[in-house]
C-alpha cells in the first residue's frame, strides 16, 4: 500500500498522478452545445461585475467547466493555443455580459432592483445542488464542517463591512502614483472573486467604495472629460490578468490535493453569496426607500422571480446531471 512506501516514493507517486491529471485534462469542446455553455458562462462572469452575489465560477461548476476554466487560465502561457481556444467563447460571453449588464441589467436594477436581485438569487440558490454534487460520497468531518461554516460566513462578513464600515465613495480623478498600485491590487482581488465561487466582485468594490465611481465612469462624456481613467482601467486589467494566472494555479492545486475540503469551503461560499444578495449596500437602499413608500408590487414580483429562478436553475442542474459531461 502507498502508506508503506518511503516518503520520497510517495511524493513521486503524487507528482505522477498530478502529471497524469494534467495530461488527461482536455480543453476541447465536445460539440457546439458545450461551446455555447462556455459562452453563457462568460455572460454570467460579465454580469457578476454588475449584480451583487452573482458568481461566474459557481455557474462554471454547474456547466462542469470549472476545473477546465482553472486549468486554462493557469496554463495559458505554457499551452497558449489550446487554452486560448477554450477561453475564446468565454471571453466573448464575458464581453457580452458586461455590455448587457451596463446597458440592460443596470437599467433594470435602477427600475426594479429588488426583483432583479431576487431573480439572480433564485438562480444561484437553485444551482446550489450542482456544488454539493462535488461532495457526494465525502464524509462530514469536524474540519470540513468548520470550513463550510467559514465559507458561509465570509461573504456575509464582507457584505456587513460594505454596508456599515465602508469609508464612502472613492475618487478616480487626480490619482497619485500609489493609487495606481492600489488599482492593480484591486484588479488582482477581483480576479480572486471570479475564480472562487461565492465571492462577489460587486460586494468587494462596494466595500472599498469604488463600485459606483467605476460604474459611473463608463460613459463617453466621462471619458472625454477624464481621459486618465483609461490608466485606471489598464491598472485594473493588469492586476486582473495577473490574478487569473496565479490564483487559477493555486485553486487547481487545492482541488488536486484537497478536493473535499476545498469544495466544502466552496459550498459555504456559494450559499453565503445567496444571503448577501439580499443584504448589501444596493439592496439596503431599496429597503430604506420602502420605509417611505412601500413597493408591495415589487416585493411580490421579486418573490415570483425568485421562485422562478430557483426552479429554472434546479431543472437545469438535473438536466446537466443526465446529459452533461
N, C-alpha and C positions, 0 to 999 in steps of 0.2 A: 504494500500500500504506500501511497505518496507520503503519509505521515512518518514512515520509517526511513525515508530517503535522507541523505545528508542535506544540510542547508543549501549548499551550492547547487546540488542536483534539483532540489525543489524549486529554487529560483530559476534554474534553467528551464524547468518544465513550465513554469508560469510564463516565462518570456516566449516559449514556443507556442503556448496557447494564444497569447496576445498577438503574436506574429501571424498565426493561422487565422485569428479572428479578423485581422486587418486584410489579409489576402482574400477572405471569404466575403468581405463587405462589398457588395455590388451596388454601384450607384446608377446602374442602367434602369431607366423607366421601362416597366414591362410592356406598357401599351399607352395609348393616348389618354385613357381614363386615369391612369396613375399620374401621368404628366399634368392633367387637369387638376388633380388633387394637389400637386406641387404648386401650381399657380394659385389655387384657392388658399392654400396655406400662406403664401406670400401676402394675399389680400388681408388675412387676419393679422399677420405681423405688421402690416402697414396701419391697419385700424387700431392696433394696440397703442399707437402713439396718441390717438385721439380719445379713445374710450377707456376710462379708468377701470382696471381689473381684467381687461381682455388679455389673454395670454396666447401669443402665437405658438410658443413651444408646446403648450397643452394641446393645441389643435394638431401639432405635428405628431403627438403621441396617438391621438385618435386616428390619424391617417397612416399610422405605422411608418412614419418617415423621420421620427425624432433622432434616432441613433444615426441614420444616414445623414441627416442635416448636420449633426455634430461632427461626424467624420469628414464631410465635405468641407466645412469651414476649417477644421483643424489640419487638413492635408492639402489645401488648395495650392500652397506654394510648392509642395512636393509632387503632386499629381494634378497639375493645373487643368489640363484638358478634360480629364474625366470629371473632376469636381466642378469645374465651371459649367460643363454641360448639364450636370444635375441641378446646379443652382440657378441657371438662367430663368426657367419658368417661375421659380420662387421669387427672384429679384423683380421680374416683370410684374408678378402679382403684388409684390410689396409696393411698387410704384403706383399701381392701380389703387391699392388700398389707401395709400397716402392721399392720392388725388380725391378719391371718393370720400375719404374721411374729412379732408379740408373743405370740399365743395358741398358734399351732401350730408354726411353724418353731423358735421359741425353745425350746419343749419338746423337739422332736426333736434340736435342737442339744445340749441337755443330756443326752439319752439316747444318741444315736449321732452325735456331732459330726463325726467323720471321714467317715462315709458320706454325710451330708447335704452337707458341703463338696465331696466328690468328685462328687456328682451335679450340683451347680451349676457346678463347674469343668468337667465334661464338657459341659454345656450351652453354656458360654461358649466352650470350645475348638471345639466342633462348629459354632458360629455364626461363627467367625473368617473363613471364606471370604466371608461377606457384607460384611465390612470390606474385604478385599482386592479384592472386585468393584469397589469405587470407584476402584481404581488400574489397571484394565485399559487397556492402550494407553499407559500412562505409563512413561517410561524411568527406570531406576535411575541416578541421578547421585550423585556423592560427597556432596553436601549432603543429598539425600533419604535416603541410607543412614545418614548421621550422625543425622538427625532420627529415623529409625526406631530406631536403637540407643539414642538418648537417651530416646525414649518407652518403650522396653522397660526401660531401667534405672530410670526414675523411680519407678514403683510398687514395684519391688524395693527400692530405697533407702529409700523411706518405710516399707516393711514391716520392713526391718532396724532402722530407727530405733525403730519402735513396739515391737520385740521386745527391743532391747538398750539404748537410750538414753533411753527414756521415763522420766519422773520419778515414776511411780506414779499411783494414782488420785487425782483431784481431789475436792474437797468442794463440793457445791452449796448447802449451808446457810450461813446467815450471810454471804452475799455482800456485798462492798463495792461502791461505785459503779463503780469501774474494772472489776470483774468483769463487770458487765452490758455494758460496752463490749466486753469480750473475747467475751462470748456472741454479740453482734451480729456480730463479725468471724468467729467460728466458723461461724455460720449462713451468712455470705457464702461462706466457703470450701467449706462443704458443698454450696452451690449449684453451685460450680465442678465438684465431683466428680460431680454429677448431669448436667452438660451436656457434660463432656469424657469420652468413652469411655475406660475403663481405669482411671480414678481411683476409689478406694473411700472412701466416707464413713466406713465402719466402721474401715478402717485408719487414717484420719486421726484419728478420735475415740480410737482405742486409743493412738495415738502421743501425743496430748495428755493422755491419762488421763481422758477424760470418757465413754468408751463405757459401761463398767459402771455408773458412777453415774447416767447418764441412763437407761439401761435399767432399773435397779432403782427409779428414781423413778416409773415408770409403774405405780402401784397406788393403790387407794382409800385404803389405810392410810397410805401415804406422803403422799398429797395432804392427808389430814386432819391429819397431824402437821406438815407443812411446806407450808402454802398459798402461801408465797412462791415456790415452784417454778414457779408459773404466770407469774411475771415472767421467769424464766429461759426458759421456753418462748416467751414473747412476744418476747424479745430474739433468740432463735434464729430465730424466724419472720420477724422484720423483716429480719435480715441475709440470710436465705434468699431472701426475696422481692426485695430489692434486688439480690442476686447473680443471680437468674434474669433480671431485667430488663436488667441491664448486660452480663453475660457472654454471654448469648444474642446480643445485638447484635454483640459482638466476634467470636464464633465465626462468625456469618453473614458478616461482612465478610472474615474469614480465608478462608472457603470460597469466597466470590465472587472474591477477588483472588489467592489462593494455594491453590487446591483440592488439587493433587497434594502439595505439601509438607505441608499440613495433614493429609491422610489418611495419608501415610506416618508421621507422628507418631502419629496415632490408632491406626494398625495396631500400632505398637510398644507403645503404652499398653495396648491390648486384650490383646495376647499376654502382656505383663508382668503384667497383673492375674490371669491364669490361674496364673502361677507363684506369686504372692503368696497365692493361696487355700490353697496347701499350706504356706505359711510365713508365719505371723502369730502373734500372742500367743495367740489362742484355740486354734489347732490345735497349737501348740508345747506347750501344757499337756496335750493328748491324748498327744503323743509321750512326754512325761515320765511320764505315767501308765502307758504301755505298758512303760516301763523297769522298773516294779514288777510289773505284771501284764499281759502281752501279750495284747491282744484280737484274736486271729487272725481270728475270725469277722467282726469289724467291718472289718478290712482287706480281707477277701475281698468282703464286701458293698459296701465302698467302690469296689473295682475294678470290680465288676459294674455298679454305678450310674454310675460314671464312663464306662464304655464305652457304657452305655445312653444317657446324656446326650449324648455325642458323636454317636452315631448318630441320635438323635431330632432334635437341633438341625440336623445336617447335612442330613438328609432334608427338614426344614422349609425350610432355605435353598434347596435345589434346587426345592422346590415353589414358593417365592416367586419364584425366577428365571423359572419358566414361567408362573405365574399372577398374580404381583404387578404393582403399578402400574408 
